[in-house]
Amino acid sequence: MRYKLDPLSPTGMSPVLPIARPQRQQSNGYVAKVQFLGELQDVDPDGATNNQALSFDSTLNQWVPKTLSGGGVTDGDKGDITVSGSGSVWTVDSGLDAAKIGSGDVSNTEFGYLNGVTGAIQTQLNTKATDTSVVHLTGDETIAGTKTFTNNPVVRTGYAQTVAINTLGAQYAGSGYQMYSDVASLAGPAGVQFYAGIADAGLTQSYYSIDILDRAGGYLSTLVTWDLATKVQTSTADISMAGNKVVNLGTPTAGTDAVNKDYSDSGTQTLTNKTLGNTNVVTVRDDRFTIQDSGDTTKQAVFELSGITTATTRTYTLPNGSSTLLTTGLAQTVTAAKTFNPGTLMVAGAGTGVATLAFSNTATSTTATIPSEGVANIALVSTGSTQTLLNKTLGSFTISDAANIALGTTTGTQIGTSTTQKRGYYGATPVAQGAAIADATASTVSVMTQLNLLLARIRATGDIAT
């Protein structure tokens, strides 16, 4: 059986097909390749030469070899396509509209995205990261791993970055980066810089610092510095832990080292020039608190609190002045006045008795002076016992009603020991002893005169009224 080469119902211009190896359908369903065009019923390949193509001849109703010159696609403008060089160069005028390709669903802009594609598009898309594996422009996200930025990163809108902090010189060198806000409404500190530098020409004091900047990136002050050689961190301000702990402190070796709890709770330590704040409360057992002399450490003093009542706190107030404590077991001299309230002073005697010196509660201060008589023992005058007073000068005093003045019966008692001493009775002005009055004569006149003199003397002392 022979087959035909279907010209796809050509109309108008005769179709031209390149000579190739067609295939034919066998009756058993298999496709067999045609070995020779002459095997096809409607093809006459006889006389074919190089660069010829099969052209359908409607007169012969056959495909016959034909040279393309003067037929098929020729030079000239064919609408949207310009053909030159007998079809060797085809030029699309003003580009080919994408709407004329395929179904026309792809626009010219979308078609332009294919420019520069160097491989299969789907293969390249498959190698791209998924949406959950990339950083997005908005939203909170966590970035893991080490990221390297070839340019200075912009932290947030309103913040600027600069690299103009590199310094090179004979003595100083360093570099770092800055992060600060350049918002015009800000004043004072507006950012920080992280700076690694060298502090001297010998290149031995390398350090790293965090500095405070203004909104123009200018240096204001340093927050903290690290010495890269010693690894010592220096802060220029107080550090607040905000209620958190400082952990893993080592054992202190220098006087300015911080002390951890294990060190402070263990062993005996010497504190030098320590001041406790007003809010601190320190409780020390009496057998754990010892005061020693600054010159001789063997001279020590301790406090014994066993005499205080259980669950009771006693307060002892020191006077406003330097002095010596009074003790119960030593003879001591008190060199300043002491006030005892509420006015009772109890003094223990050599025996078991106790003498109480009581003072009345008066509005005015009273001074009791003990005289110095040049004798070893002086007894105070008591109101409840019989005592002998020697050589005492009394001011005004009152003898209670029904009280008597007893005089001695052996030598007697003198009232006034010289003639110049004055006396008076019943409110009369005291007078000295009067002059002698001569005895009266036998005459009545003499007796009356001397009697009147005697009465005048008696009236002067107040014994009788005037």
Order of alpha helices (4+ residues) and beta strands (2+ residues): beta-beta-beta-beta-beta-beta-beta-beta-alpha-alpha-beta-beta-beta-beta-beta-beta-beta-alpha-beta-beta-beta-beta-alpha
